[in-house]
């Protein structure tokens, strides 16, 4: 990887040149030779050598990465094969001339960890992280902390869910590499809410990493139990959608519990990218590593007018590797312009990150409707009476919404108003019902599941 000091202020022209060079060298020299699936696919036409060539290639989709029935090791078709020892060391002549082994030594390709998608876009998918990839996680983690403005002086509680997944391990390797004081809790289902709050209090923690739903749950609980966390000034959320209205809502709660100038920032975790990307300020756009990932924004497969689906090509990985992978996440676009907030010249993802899996089709009065339920995160974040919510999409029955209210006695006024507002925004009339706080927390699985079950499919 390039040095961070050089990369973060590299002019756009040089960034694009760097990416084109990486495409040529990595796809032509590594992927075309060592990747079983792409080696076979590119036999006739050869490897892409430029962004224009790449754009003509077929997409890779999640289903391609799944092992076929009866072949549990089939996912290795999308992992790079290690070179033979003689090849990587230059053979006998290389040894005679004192040639040193390179980054492509067989050891770099050895499996370090196997991460898995959380199953949010389908079946759980294995993705191999090599020794090389884990070393890169340390570097990309330090870059992530720099974009977030965190230093060795920060005391961190990592409450991302403990999983064989990027979301927990990126923060683990980042904080360990930085040498900062950090507690790796594993989230609510491992350490539990009470102990996480106690840790934040006793450690005088300045920084909390977690999912937005769990952050809200923790902050509400601290308010209810009159716990003060005056040192907590950085809440970093991601892994599930975090639109700007939700950022502002969390910021209000954070300032009630923690530091009077507490801020909330966002991180985008993409398992297949083998690194996470942060915003320097809410709404600035997610700064990604152009020496590690090549990104395209293409017309999405499902109905989201004006949105673009993010497509990933790895540029510097061992283990599992993807070319033109449809992520299932949408953005407004990609910009290479200098960031107005932090002045870094790193390229950024622009707009809210939304999930195609949360675009649902339901039938209402015999008519099919396409609902972008990603909008619920922002719509309900500005409703002060609503504490928690869960949406149920039923293909045959429509949309249901369960909410827990700050004051249950307000239900006769709040529920009809919510129903009317959501009907105007979504184009269907949802069934809105009130549920006790504890019951809805259980349904969401805030202390039971790795990530809360916010939007589900089922019967109303």
Secondary structure, 3 states (H helix, E strand, C coil): CCCHHHHCCCCHHHHHHHHHHHHHHHHHHHHHHHEHHHHHHCCCCCCCCCHHHHCCCCCECHHHHCCCCCCCCHHHHHEECCCCHHHHHCHHHHHHCCCCCCCCCHHHHCEEEEEECCCCCCCCCEEEEEHHHHHHHHHHHHHHHHHHCCCCCCCEEECCCCCCCHHHHHHHHHHHHHCCCEEECCCCCCCCHHHHHHHHHHCCCCEEEECHHHHHHHHHHHHHCCCCCCCCCEEEEECCCCCHHHHHHHHHHHHHHCCCCCEEEEEEEEHHHCEEEEECCCCCCEECCCCCEEEEEEECCCCCCCCEEEEEEECCCCCECCCCEEEEEEECEEECCCCCCCCCCCCEEECCCEEHHHEEEEEECCEEEEEECCHHHHHHHCCCCEEEEEEEEECCCEEEEEEEECCHHHHHHHHHHHHHHHHHHHCCCCEEEECCHHHHHHHHCCCCCCCCCCEEECCC
